[in-house]
């Protein structure tokens, strides 16, 4: 196997393992440690995870048939290689949209005002349209032999630039929004910073998008072997991008588990103020609330009586 084949295999294996562990931890927290914890955001994240696993399966099969291969083998088949590569890329494009919607739904449950909730609903609509349109272009007008080719024409290059740059803006919007949303929430600075870090892990996923933008810029002028290497590099960083995005979104929901085993770092669950307290403005399962909380640790009192101490985990 050649360099890009080894790199693609390594990236897919590493993120399949990391994402599986992170998703298992998230599902455990939502189903075993919190009541009414499993929500629509978890459904979309699980769909994204399934998309990523399918994309990896398609990618491994395409590699078997000769994708990114530096040599020739009797079992290599160009038609099969392109067919499975096309399926791999289709899953990556769909997954890229699903994971953004999952993050938006996490933030929606955290939103404290109608303005924030409507902003997030609007962003979900925009991301849905963005995903459909970009997937159609990538799989249709800007596809060559079944695989995306952003350098196939000037129009496709412009679409490739737009998709990548807009992808960065969307990732940064969802990564920065938690800072604004949690800034005035009543919790200790240490816990607030830890929550912001967990919810802001999308910054790391966007780093892969910057690399993809650089590759697309170079790809426009590249020819021959250089163009083939850049296409392989683009696919490699697409795998890394989605794998990192799933991992970041999944670990954002496991703070109760982290708090259980490392309370000195992540803090313990904090009691909510009573129904007459000044308390946090935030509502939903990710902040200290009163009786209106959607999620509480299993076994805790949910009476809603004024003055009764209730405990709600942040993230």
C-alpha positions in Angstrom: 0.0 0.0 0.0 1.1 3.6 -0.7 1.2 6.6 1.5 -2.3 7.9 0.9 -3.8 4.5 1.3 -2.1 4.0 4.6 -3.1 7.5 5.7 -6.8 7.0 4.7 -6.9 3.7 6.5 -5.3 5.2 9.6 -7.7 8.2 9.7 -10.8 6.0 9.3 -9.7 3.5 11.9 -8.7 6.1 14.5 -11.9 8.1 14.2 -14.1 5.0 14.1 -12.6 4.0 17.4 -12.7 7.4 19.0 -16.2 8.2 17.7 -17.5 4.8 18.9 -16.2 5.4 22.4 -17.5 8.9 22.5 -20.9 8.0 21.2 -21.1 5.1 23.7 -20.2 7.4 26.6 -22.8 10.0 25.4 -25.6 7.4 25.1 -24.7 6.0 28.5 -24.9 9.4 30.1 -28.2 10.3 28.4 -29.9 6.9 29.1 -28.4 5.8 32.4 -27.3 9.0 34.3 -30.0 11.5 33.3 -33.8 11.2 33.2 -35.5 12.2 30.0 -32.0 12.8 28.6 -32.1 11.2 25.2 -33.4 13.8 22.7 -33.6 14.8 19.0 -30.0 16.0 19.1 -28.9 12.5 20.1 -30.9 11.0 17.3 -29.3 13.3 14.7 -25.8 12.6 16.1 -26.4 8.8 16.0 -27.5 9.2 12.3 -24.3 11.1 11.6 -22.3 8.4 13.3 -24.0 5.7 11.2 -23.3 7.9 8.1 -19.6 8.0 9.0 -19.4 4.2 9.6 -21.1 3.6 6.2 -18.7 6.1 4.5 -15.7 4.3 6.1 -17.1 1.0 4.8 -17.4 2.4 1.3 -14.0 4.0 1.6 -12.3 0.7 2.6 -14.0 -1.1 -0.3 -12.9 1.6 -2.7 -9.3 1.3 -1.4 -9.6 -2.5 -2.0 -10.4 -1.8 -5.6 -7.4 0.5 -6.1 -8.2 4.0 -4.8 -5.1 6.0 -4.1 -3.0 3.0 -5.0 0.6 3.6 -6.3 0.7 0.1 -7.9 -1.4 -2.3 -9.9 -3.0 -5.4 -8.6 -5.1 -8.0 -10.4 -8.2 -7.3 -8.3 -8.2 -3.5 -8.9 -11.3 -2.4 -10.8 -11.8 1.3 -11.8 -15.5 1.0 -12.2 -16.0 -0.5 -8.7 -13.4 1.9 -7.2 -15.3 4.9 -8.5 -18.7 3.5 -7.5 -17.7 3.0 -3.9 -15.8 6.3 -3.8 -19.0 8.1 -4.9 -20.9 6.4 -2.1 -18.2 7.3 0.4 -18.3 11.0 -0.6 -22.1 11.0 -0.6 -22.2 9.8 3.0 -19.5 12.4 4.0 -21.6 15.2 2.5 -24.8 14.1 4.2 -23.0 13.5 7.5 -21.4 17.0 7.4 -24.9 18.5 7.4 -26.4 16.1 10.0 -23.7 16.8 12.6 -24.3 20.5 12.3 -28.0 20.0 12.8 -27.2 17.8 15.9 -25.1 20.6 17.4 -27.8 23.2 16.6 -30.3 21.0 18.5 -28.0 20.7 21.5 -27.8 24.5 21.6 -31.5 24.8 21.1 -32.1 22.9 24.3 -29.7 25.2 26.0 -31.3 28.4 24.6 -32.8 30.7 27.1 -34.7 33.2 24.9 -37.1 33.1 22.0 -34.6 35.1 19.9 -31.9 32.5 20.4 -34.3 29.6 19.7 -35.6 31.2 16.5 -32.0 32.0 15.5 -31.1 28.3 15.9 -34.3 27.2 14.1 -33.3 29.5 11.2 -29.7 28.1 11.2 -31.1 24.6 11.0 -33.2 25.5 8.0 -30.1 27.2 6.4 -27.9 24.1 7.1 -30.5 21.8 5.7 -30.7 23.8 2.4 -26.9 24.1 2.3 -26.5 20.3 2.8 -29.0 19.4 0.0 -27.7 22.0 -2.5 -24.0 21.2 -1.9 -24.7 17.4 -2.0 -26.6 17.8 -5.3 -23.8 19.8 -6.9 -21.0 17.5 -5.5 -22.8 14.4 -6.8 -24.1 15.8 -10.1 -22.8 18.8 -12.0 -19.4 18.8 -10.2 -18.8 15.1 -10.3 -16.4 13.3 -12.6 -16.8 9.6 -13.1 -19.0 9.5 -10.0 -16.7 11.3 -7.7 -16.6 15.0 -6.8 -14.2 17.2 -8.7 -14.2 20.8 -7.6 -11.5 21.6 -10.1 -13.6 20.3 -13.0 -14.7 23.7 -14.2 -14.5 27.4 -13.1 -18.1 27.2 -11.8 -17.3 24.0 -9.7 -14.2 25.7 -8.3 -16.3 28.6 -7.1 -18.9 26.2 -5.6 -16.0 24.3 -3.9 -14.7 27.6 -2.4 -18.2 28.6 -1.3 -18.9 25.2 0.3 -15.6 25.2 2.2 -15.7 28.8 3.4 -19.4 28.6 4.4 -18.6 25.4 6.2 -16.0 27.2 8.3 -18.5 30.0 9.1 -21.2 27.5 10.2 -18.7 25.6 12.4 -17.5 28.8 14.0 -21.0 30.1 14.5 -21.9 27.0 16.5 -18.6 26.9 18.3 -18.8 30.6 19.4 -22.5 30.7 20.3 -22.2 28.7 23.6 -19.8 31.4 24.9 -22.5 34.0 24.4 -25.2 31.7 25.7 -23.4 30.7 28.9 -21.7 34.0 29.8 -24.5 35.2 32.1 -25.5 31.8 33.5 -25.1 31.5 37.2 -22.3 28.9 37.7 -18.7 28.9 38.9 -16.1 30.2 36.5 -14.3 26.9 36.4 -17.5 25.0 35.5 -18.5 27.6 33.0 -15.1 27.4 31.2 -15.2 23.6 31.2 -18.6 23.6 29.6 -17.6 26.3 27.0 -14.6 24.1 26.2 -16.7 21.0 25.7 -19.3 22.9 23.6 -16.6 24.7 21.6 -14.7 21.7 20.4 -16.1 22.4 17.0 -13.1 24.7 16.5 -10.9 21.7 16.2 -13.1 20.2 13.5 -13.0 23.4 11.6 -9.2 23.2 11.4 -9.6 20.3 9.0 -11.8 22.5 6.8 -9.0 25.1 6.6 -6.7 22.4 5.2 -9.4 21.4 2.7 -9.7 25.0 1.5 -5.9 25.2 1.0 -6.1 22.0 -1.1 -8.9 23.2 -3.2 -7.0 26.4 -4.0 -4.0 24.4 -5.1 -6.2 21.9 -7.0 -7.5 24.5 -9.4 -4.0 24.8 -11.1 -2.8 21.3 -10.4 -2.3 18.7 -13.2 -1.5 15.0 -13.5 0.0 13.2 -10.5 -0.1 16.4 -8.4 -3.9 16.7 -9.0 -4.4 13.0 -8.1 -2.5 13.5 -4.8 -4.5 16.6 -4.0 -7.8 14.8 -4.6 -6.6 12.0 -2.3 -5.6 14.6 0.3 -9.0 16.2 0.1 -10.7 12.9 0.7 -8.3 12.2 3.7 -9.2 15.6 5.3 -12.9 15.1 4.6 -12.7 11.9 6.7 -10.8 13.6 9.4 -13.2 16.6 9.4 -16.4 14.5 9.9 -14.6 12.2 12.4 -13.5 15.2 14.5 -16.9 16.8 14.3 -18.7 13.7 15.6 -16.2 13.3 18.4 -16.5 16.9 19.4 -20.3 16.8 19.4 -20.4 13.5 21.3 -18.0 14.5 24.1 -19.9 17.8 24.6 -22.6 15.7 26.3 -20.6 13.6 28.7 -19.7 16.1 31.4 -21.8 14.3 34.0 -19.6 11.2 33.4 -16.4 13.4 33.6 -17.7 15.0 36.8 -18.3 11.7 38.4 -14.7 10.5 37.9 -12.8 13.8 37.9 -14.9 16.3 39.9 -11.8 18.4 40.7 -11.4 19.3 37.0 -15.0 19.2 35.7 -16.9 20.2 38.9 -19.8 18.5 40.6 -23.4 19.0 39.6 -24.7 22.2 41.1 -28.0 22.7 42.9 -30.6 24.7 41.1 -32.0 27.8 42.6 -35.5 27.6 44.0 -38.5 28.7 42.0 -38.3 32.2 43.5 -34.6 32.6 43.1 -32.8 34.9 40.7 -31.1 31.8 39.1 -29.9 31.3 35.6 -32.0 32.6 32.7 -31.2 29.5 30.7 -33.7 26.7 30.3 -33.3 23.1 29.2 -31.1 20.3 30.3 -27.7 21.9 30.1 -27.8 24.5 32.9 -28.8 24.8 36.6 -32.6 25.3 36.6 -35.7 25.2 38.7 -38.6 22.8 38.4 -38.8 23.4 34.6 -35.6 21.4 34.0 -36.0 18.8 31.3 -33.3 16.5 32.7 -32.2 15.7 36.2 -29.8 13.0 37.5 -31.7 9.7 38.1 -33.0 9.4 41.6 -33.2 13.2 42.3 -36.3 15.0 43.5 -38.4 16.7 40.8 -41.2 17.9 43.0 -40.8 21.5 41.9 -41.6 22.8 45.4 -40.1 26.1 46.3 -37.0 25.7 48.5 -36.5 22.0 47.7 -32.9 21.5 46.4 -32.7 20.0 42.9 -29.6 19.1 41.0 -29.2 19.4 37.3 -26.1 18.6 35.3 -24.6 21.1 32.9 -24.1 19.4 29.6 
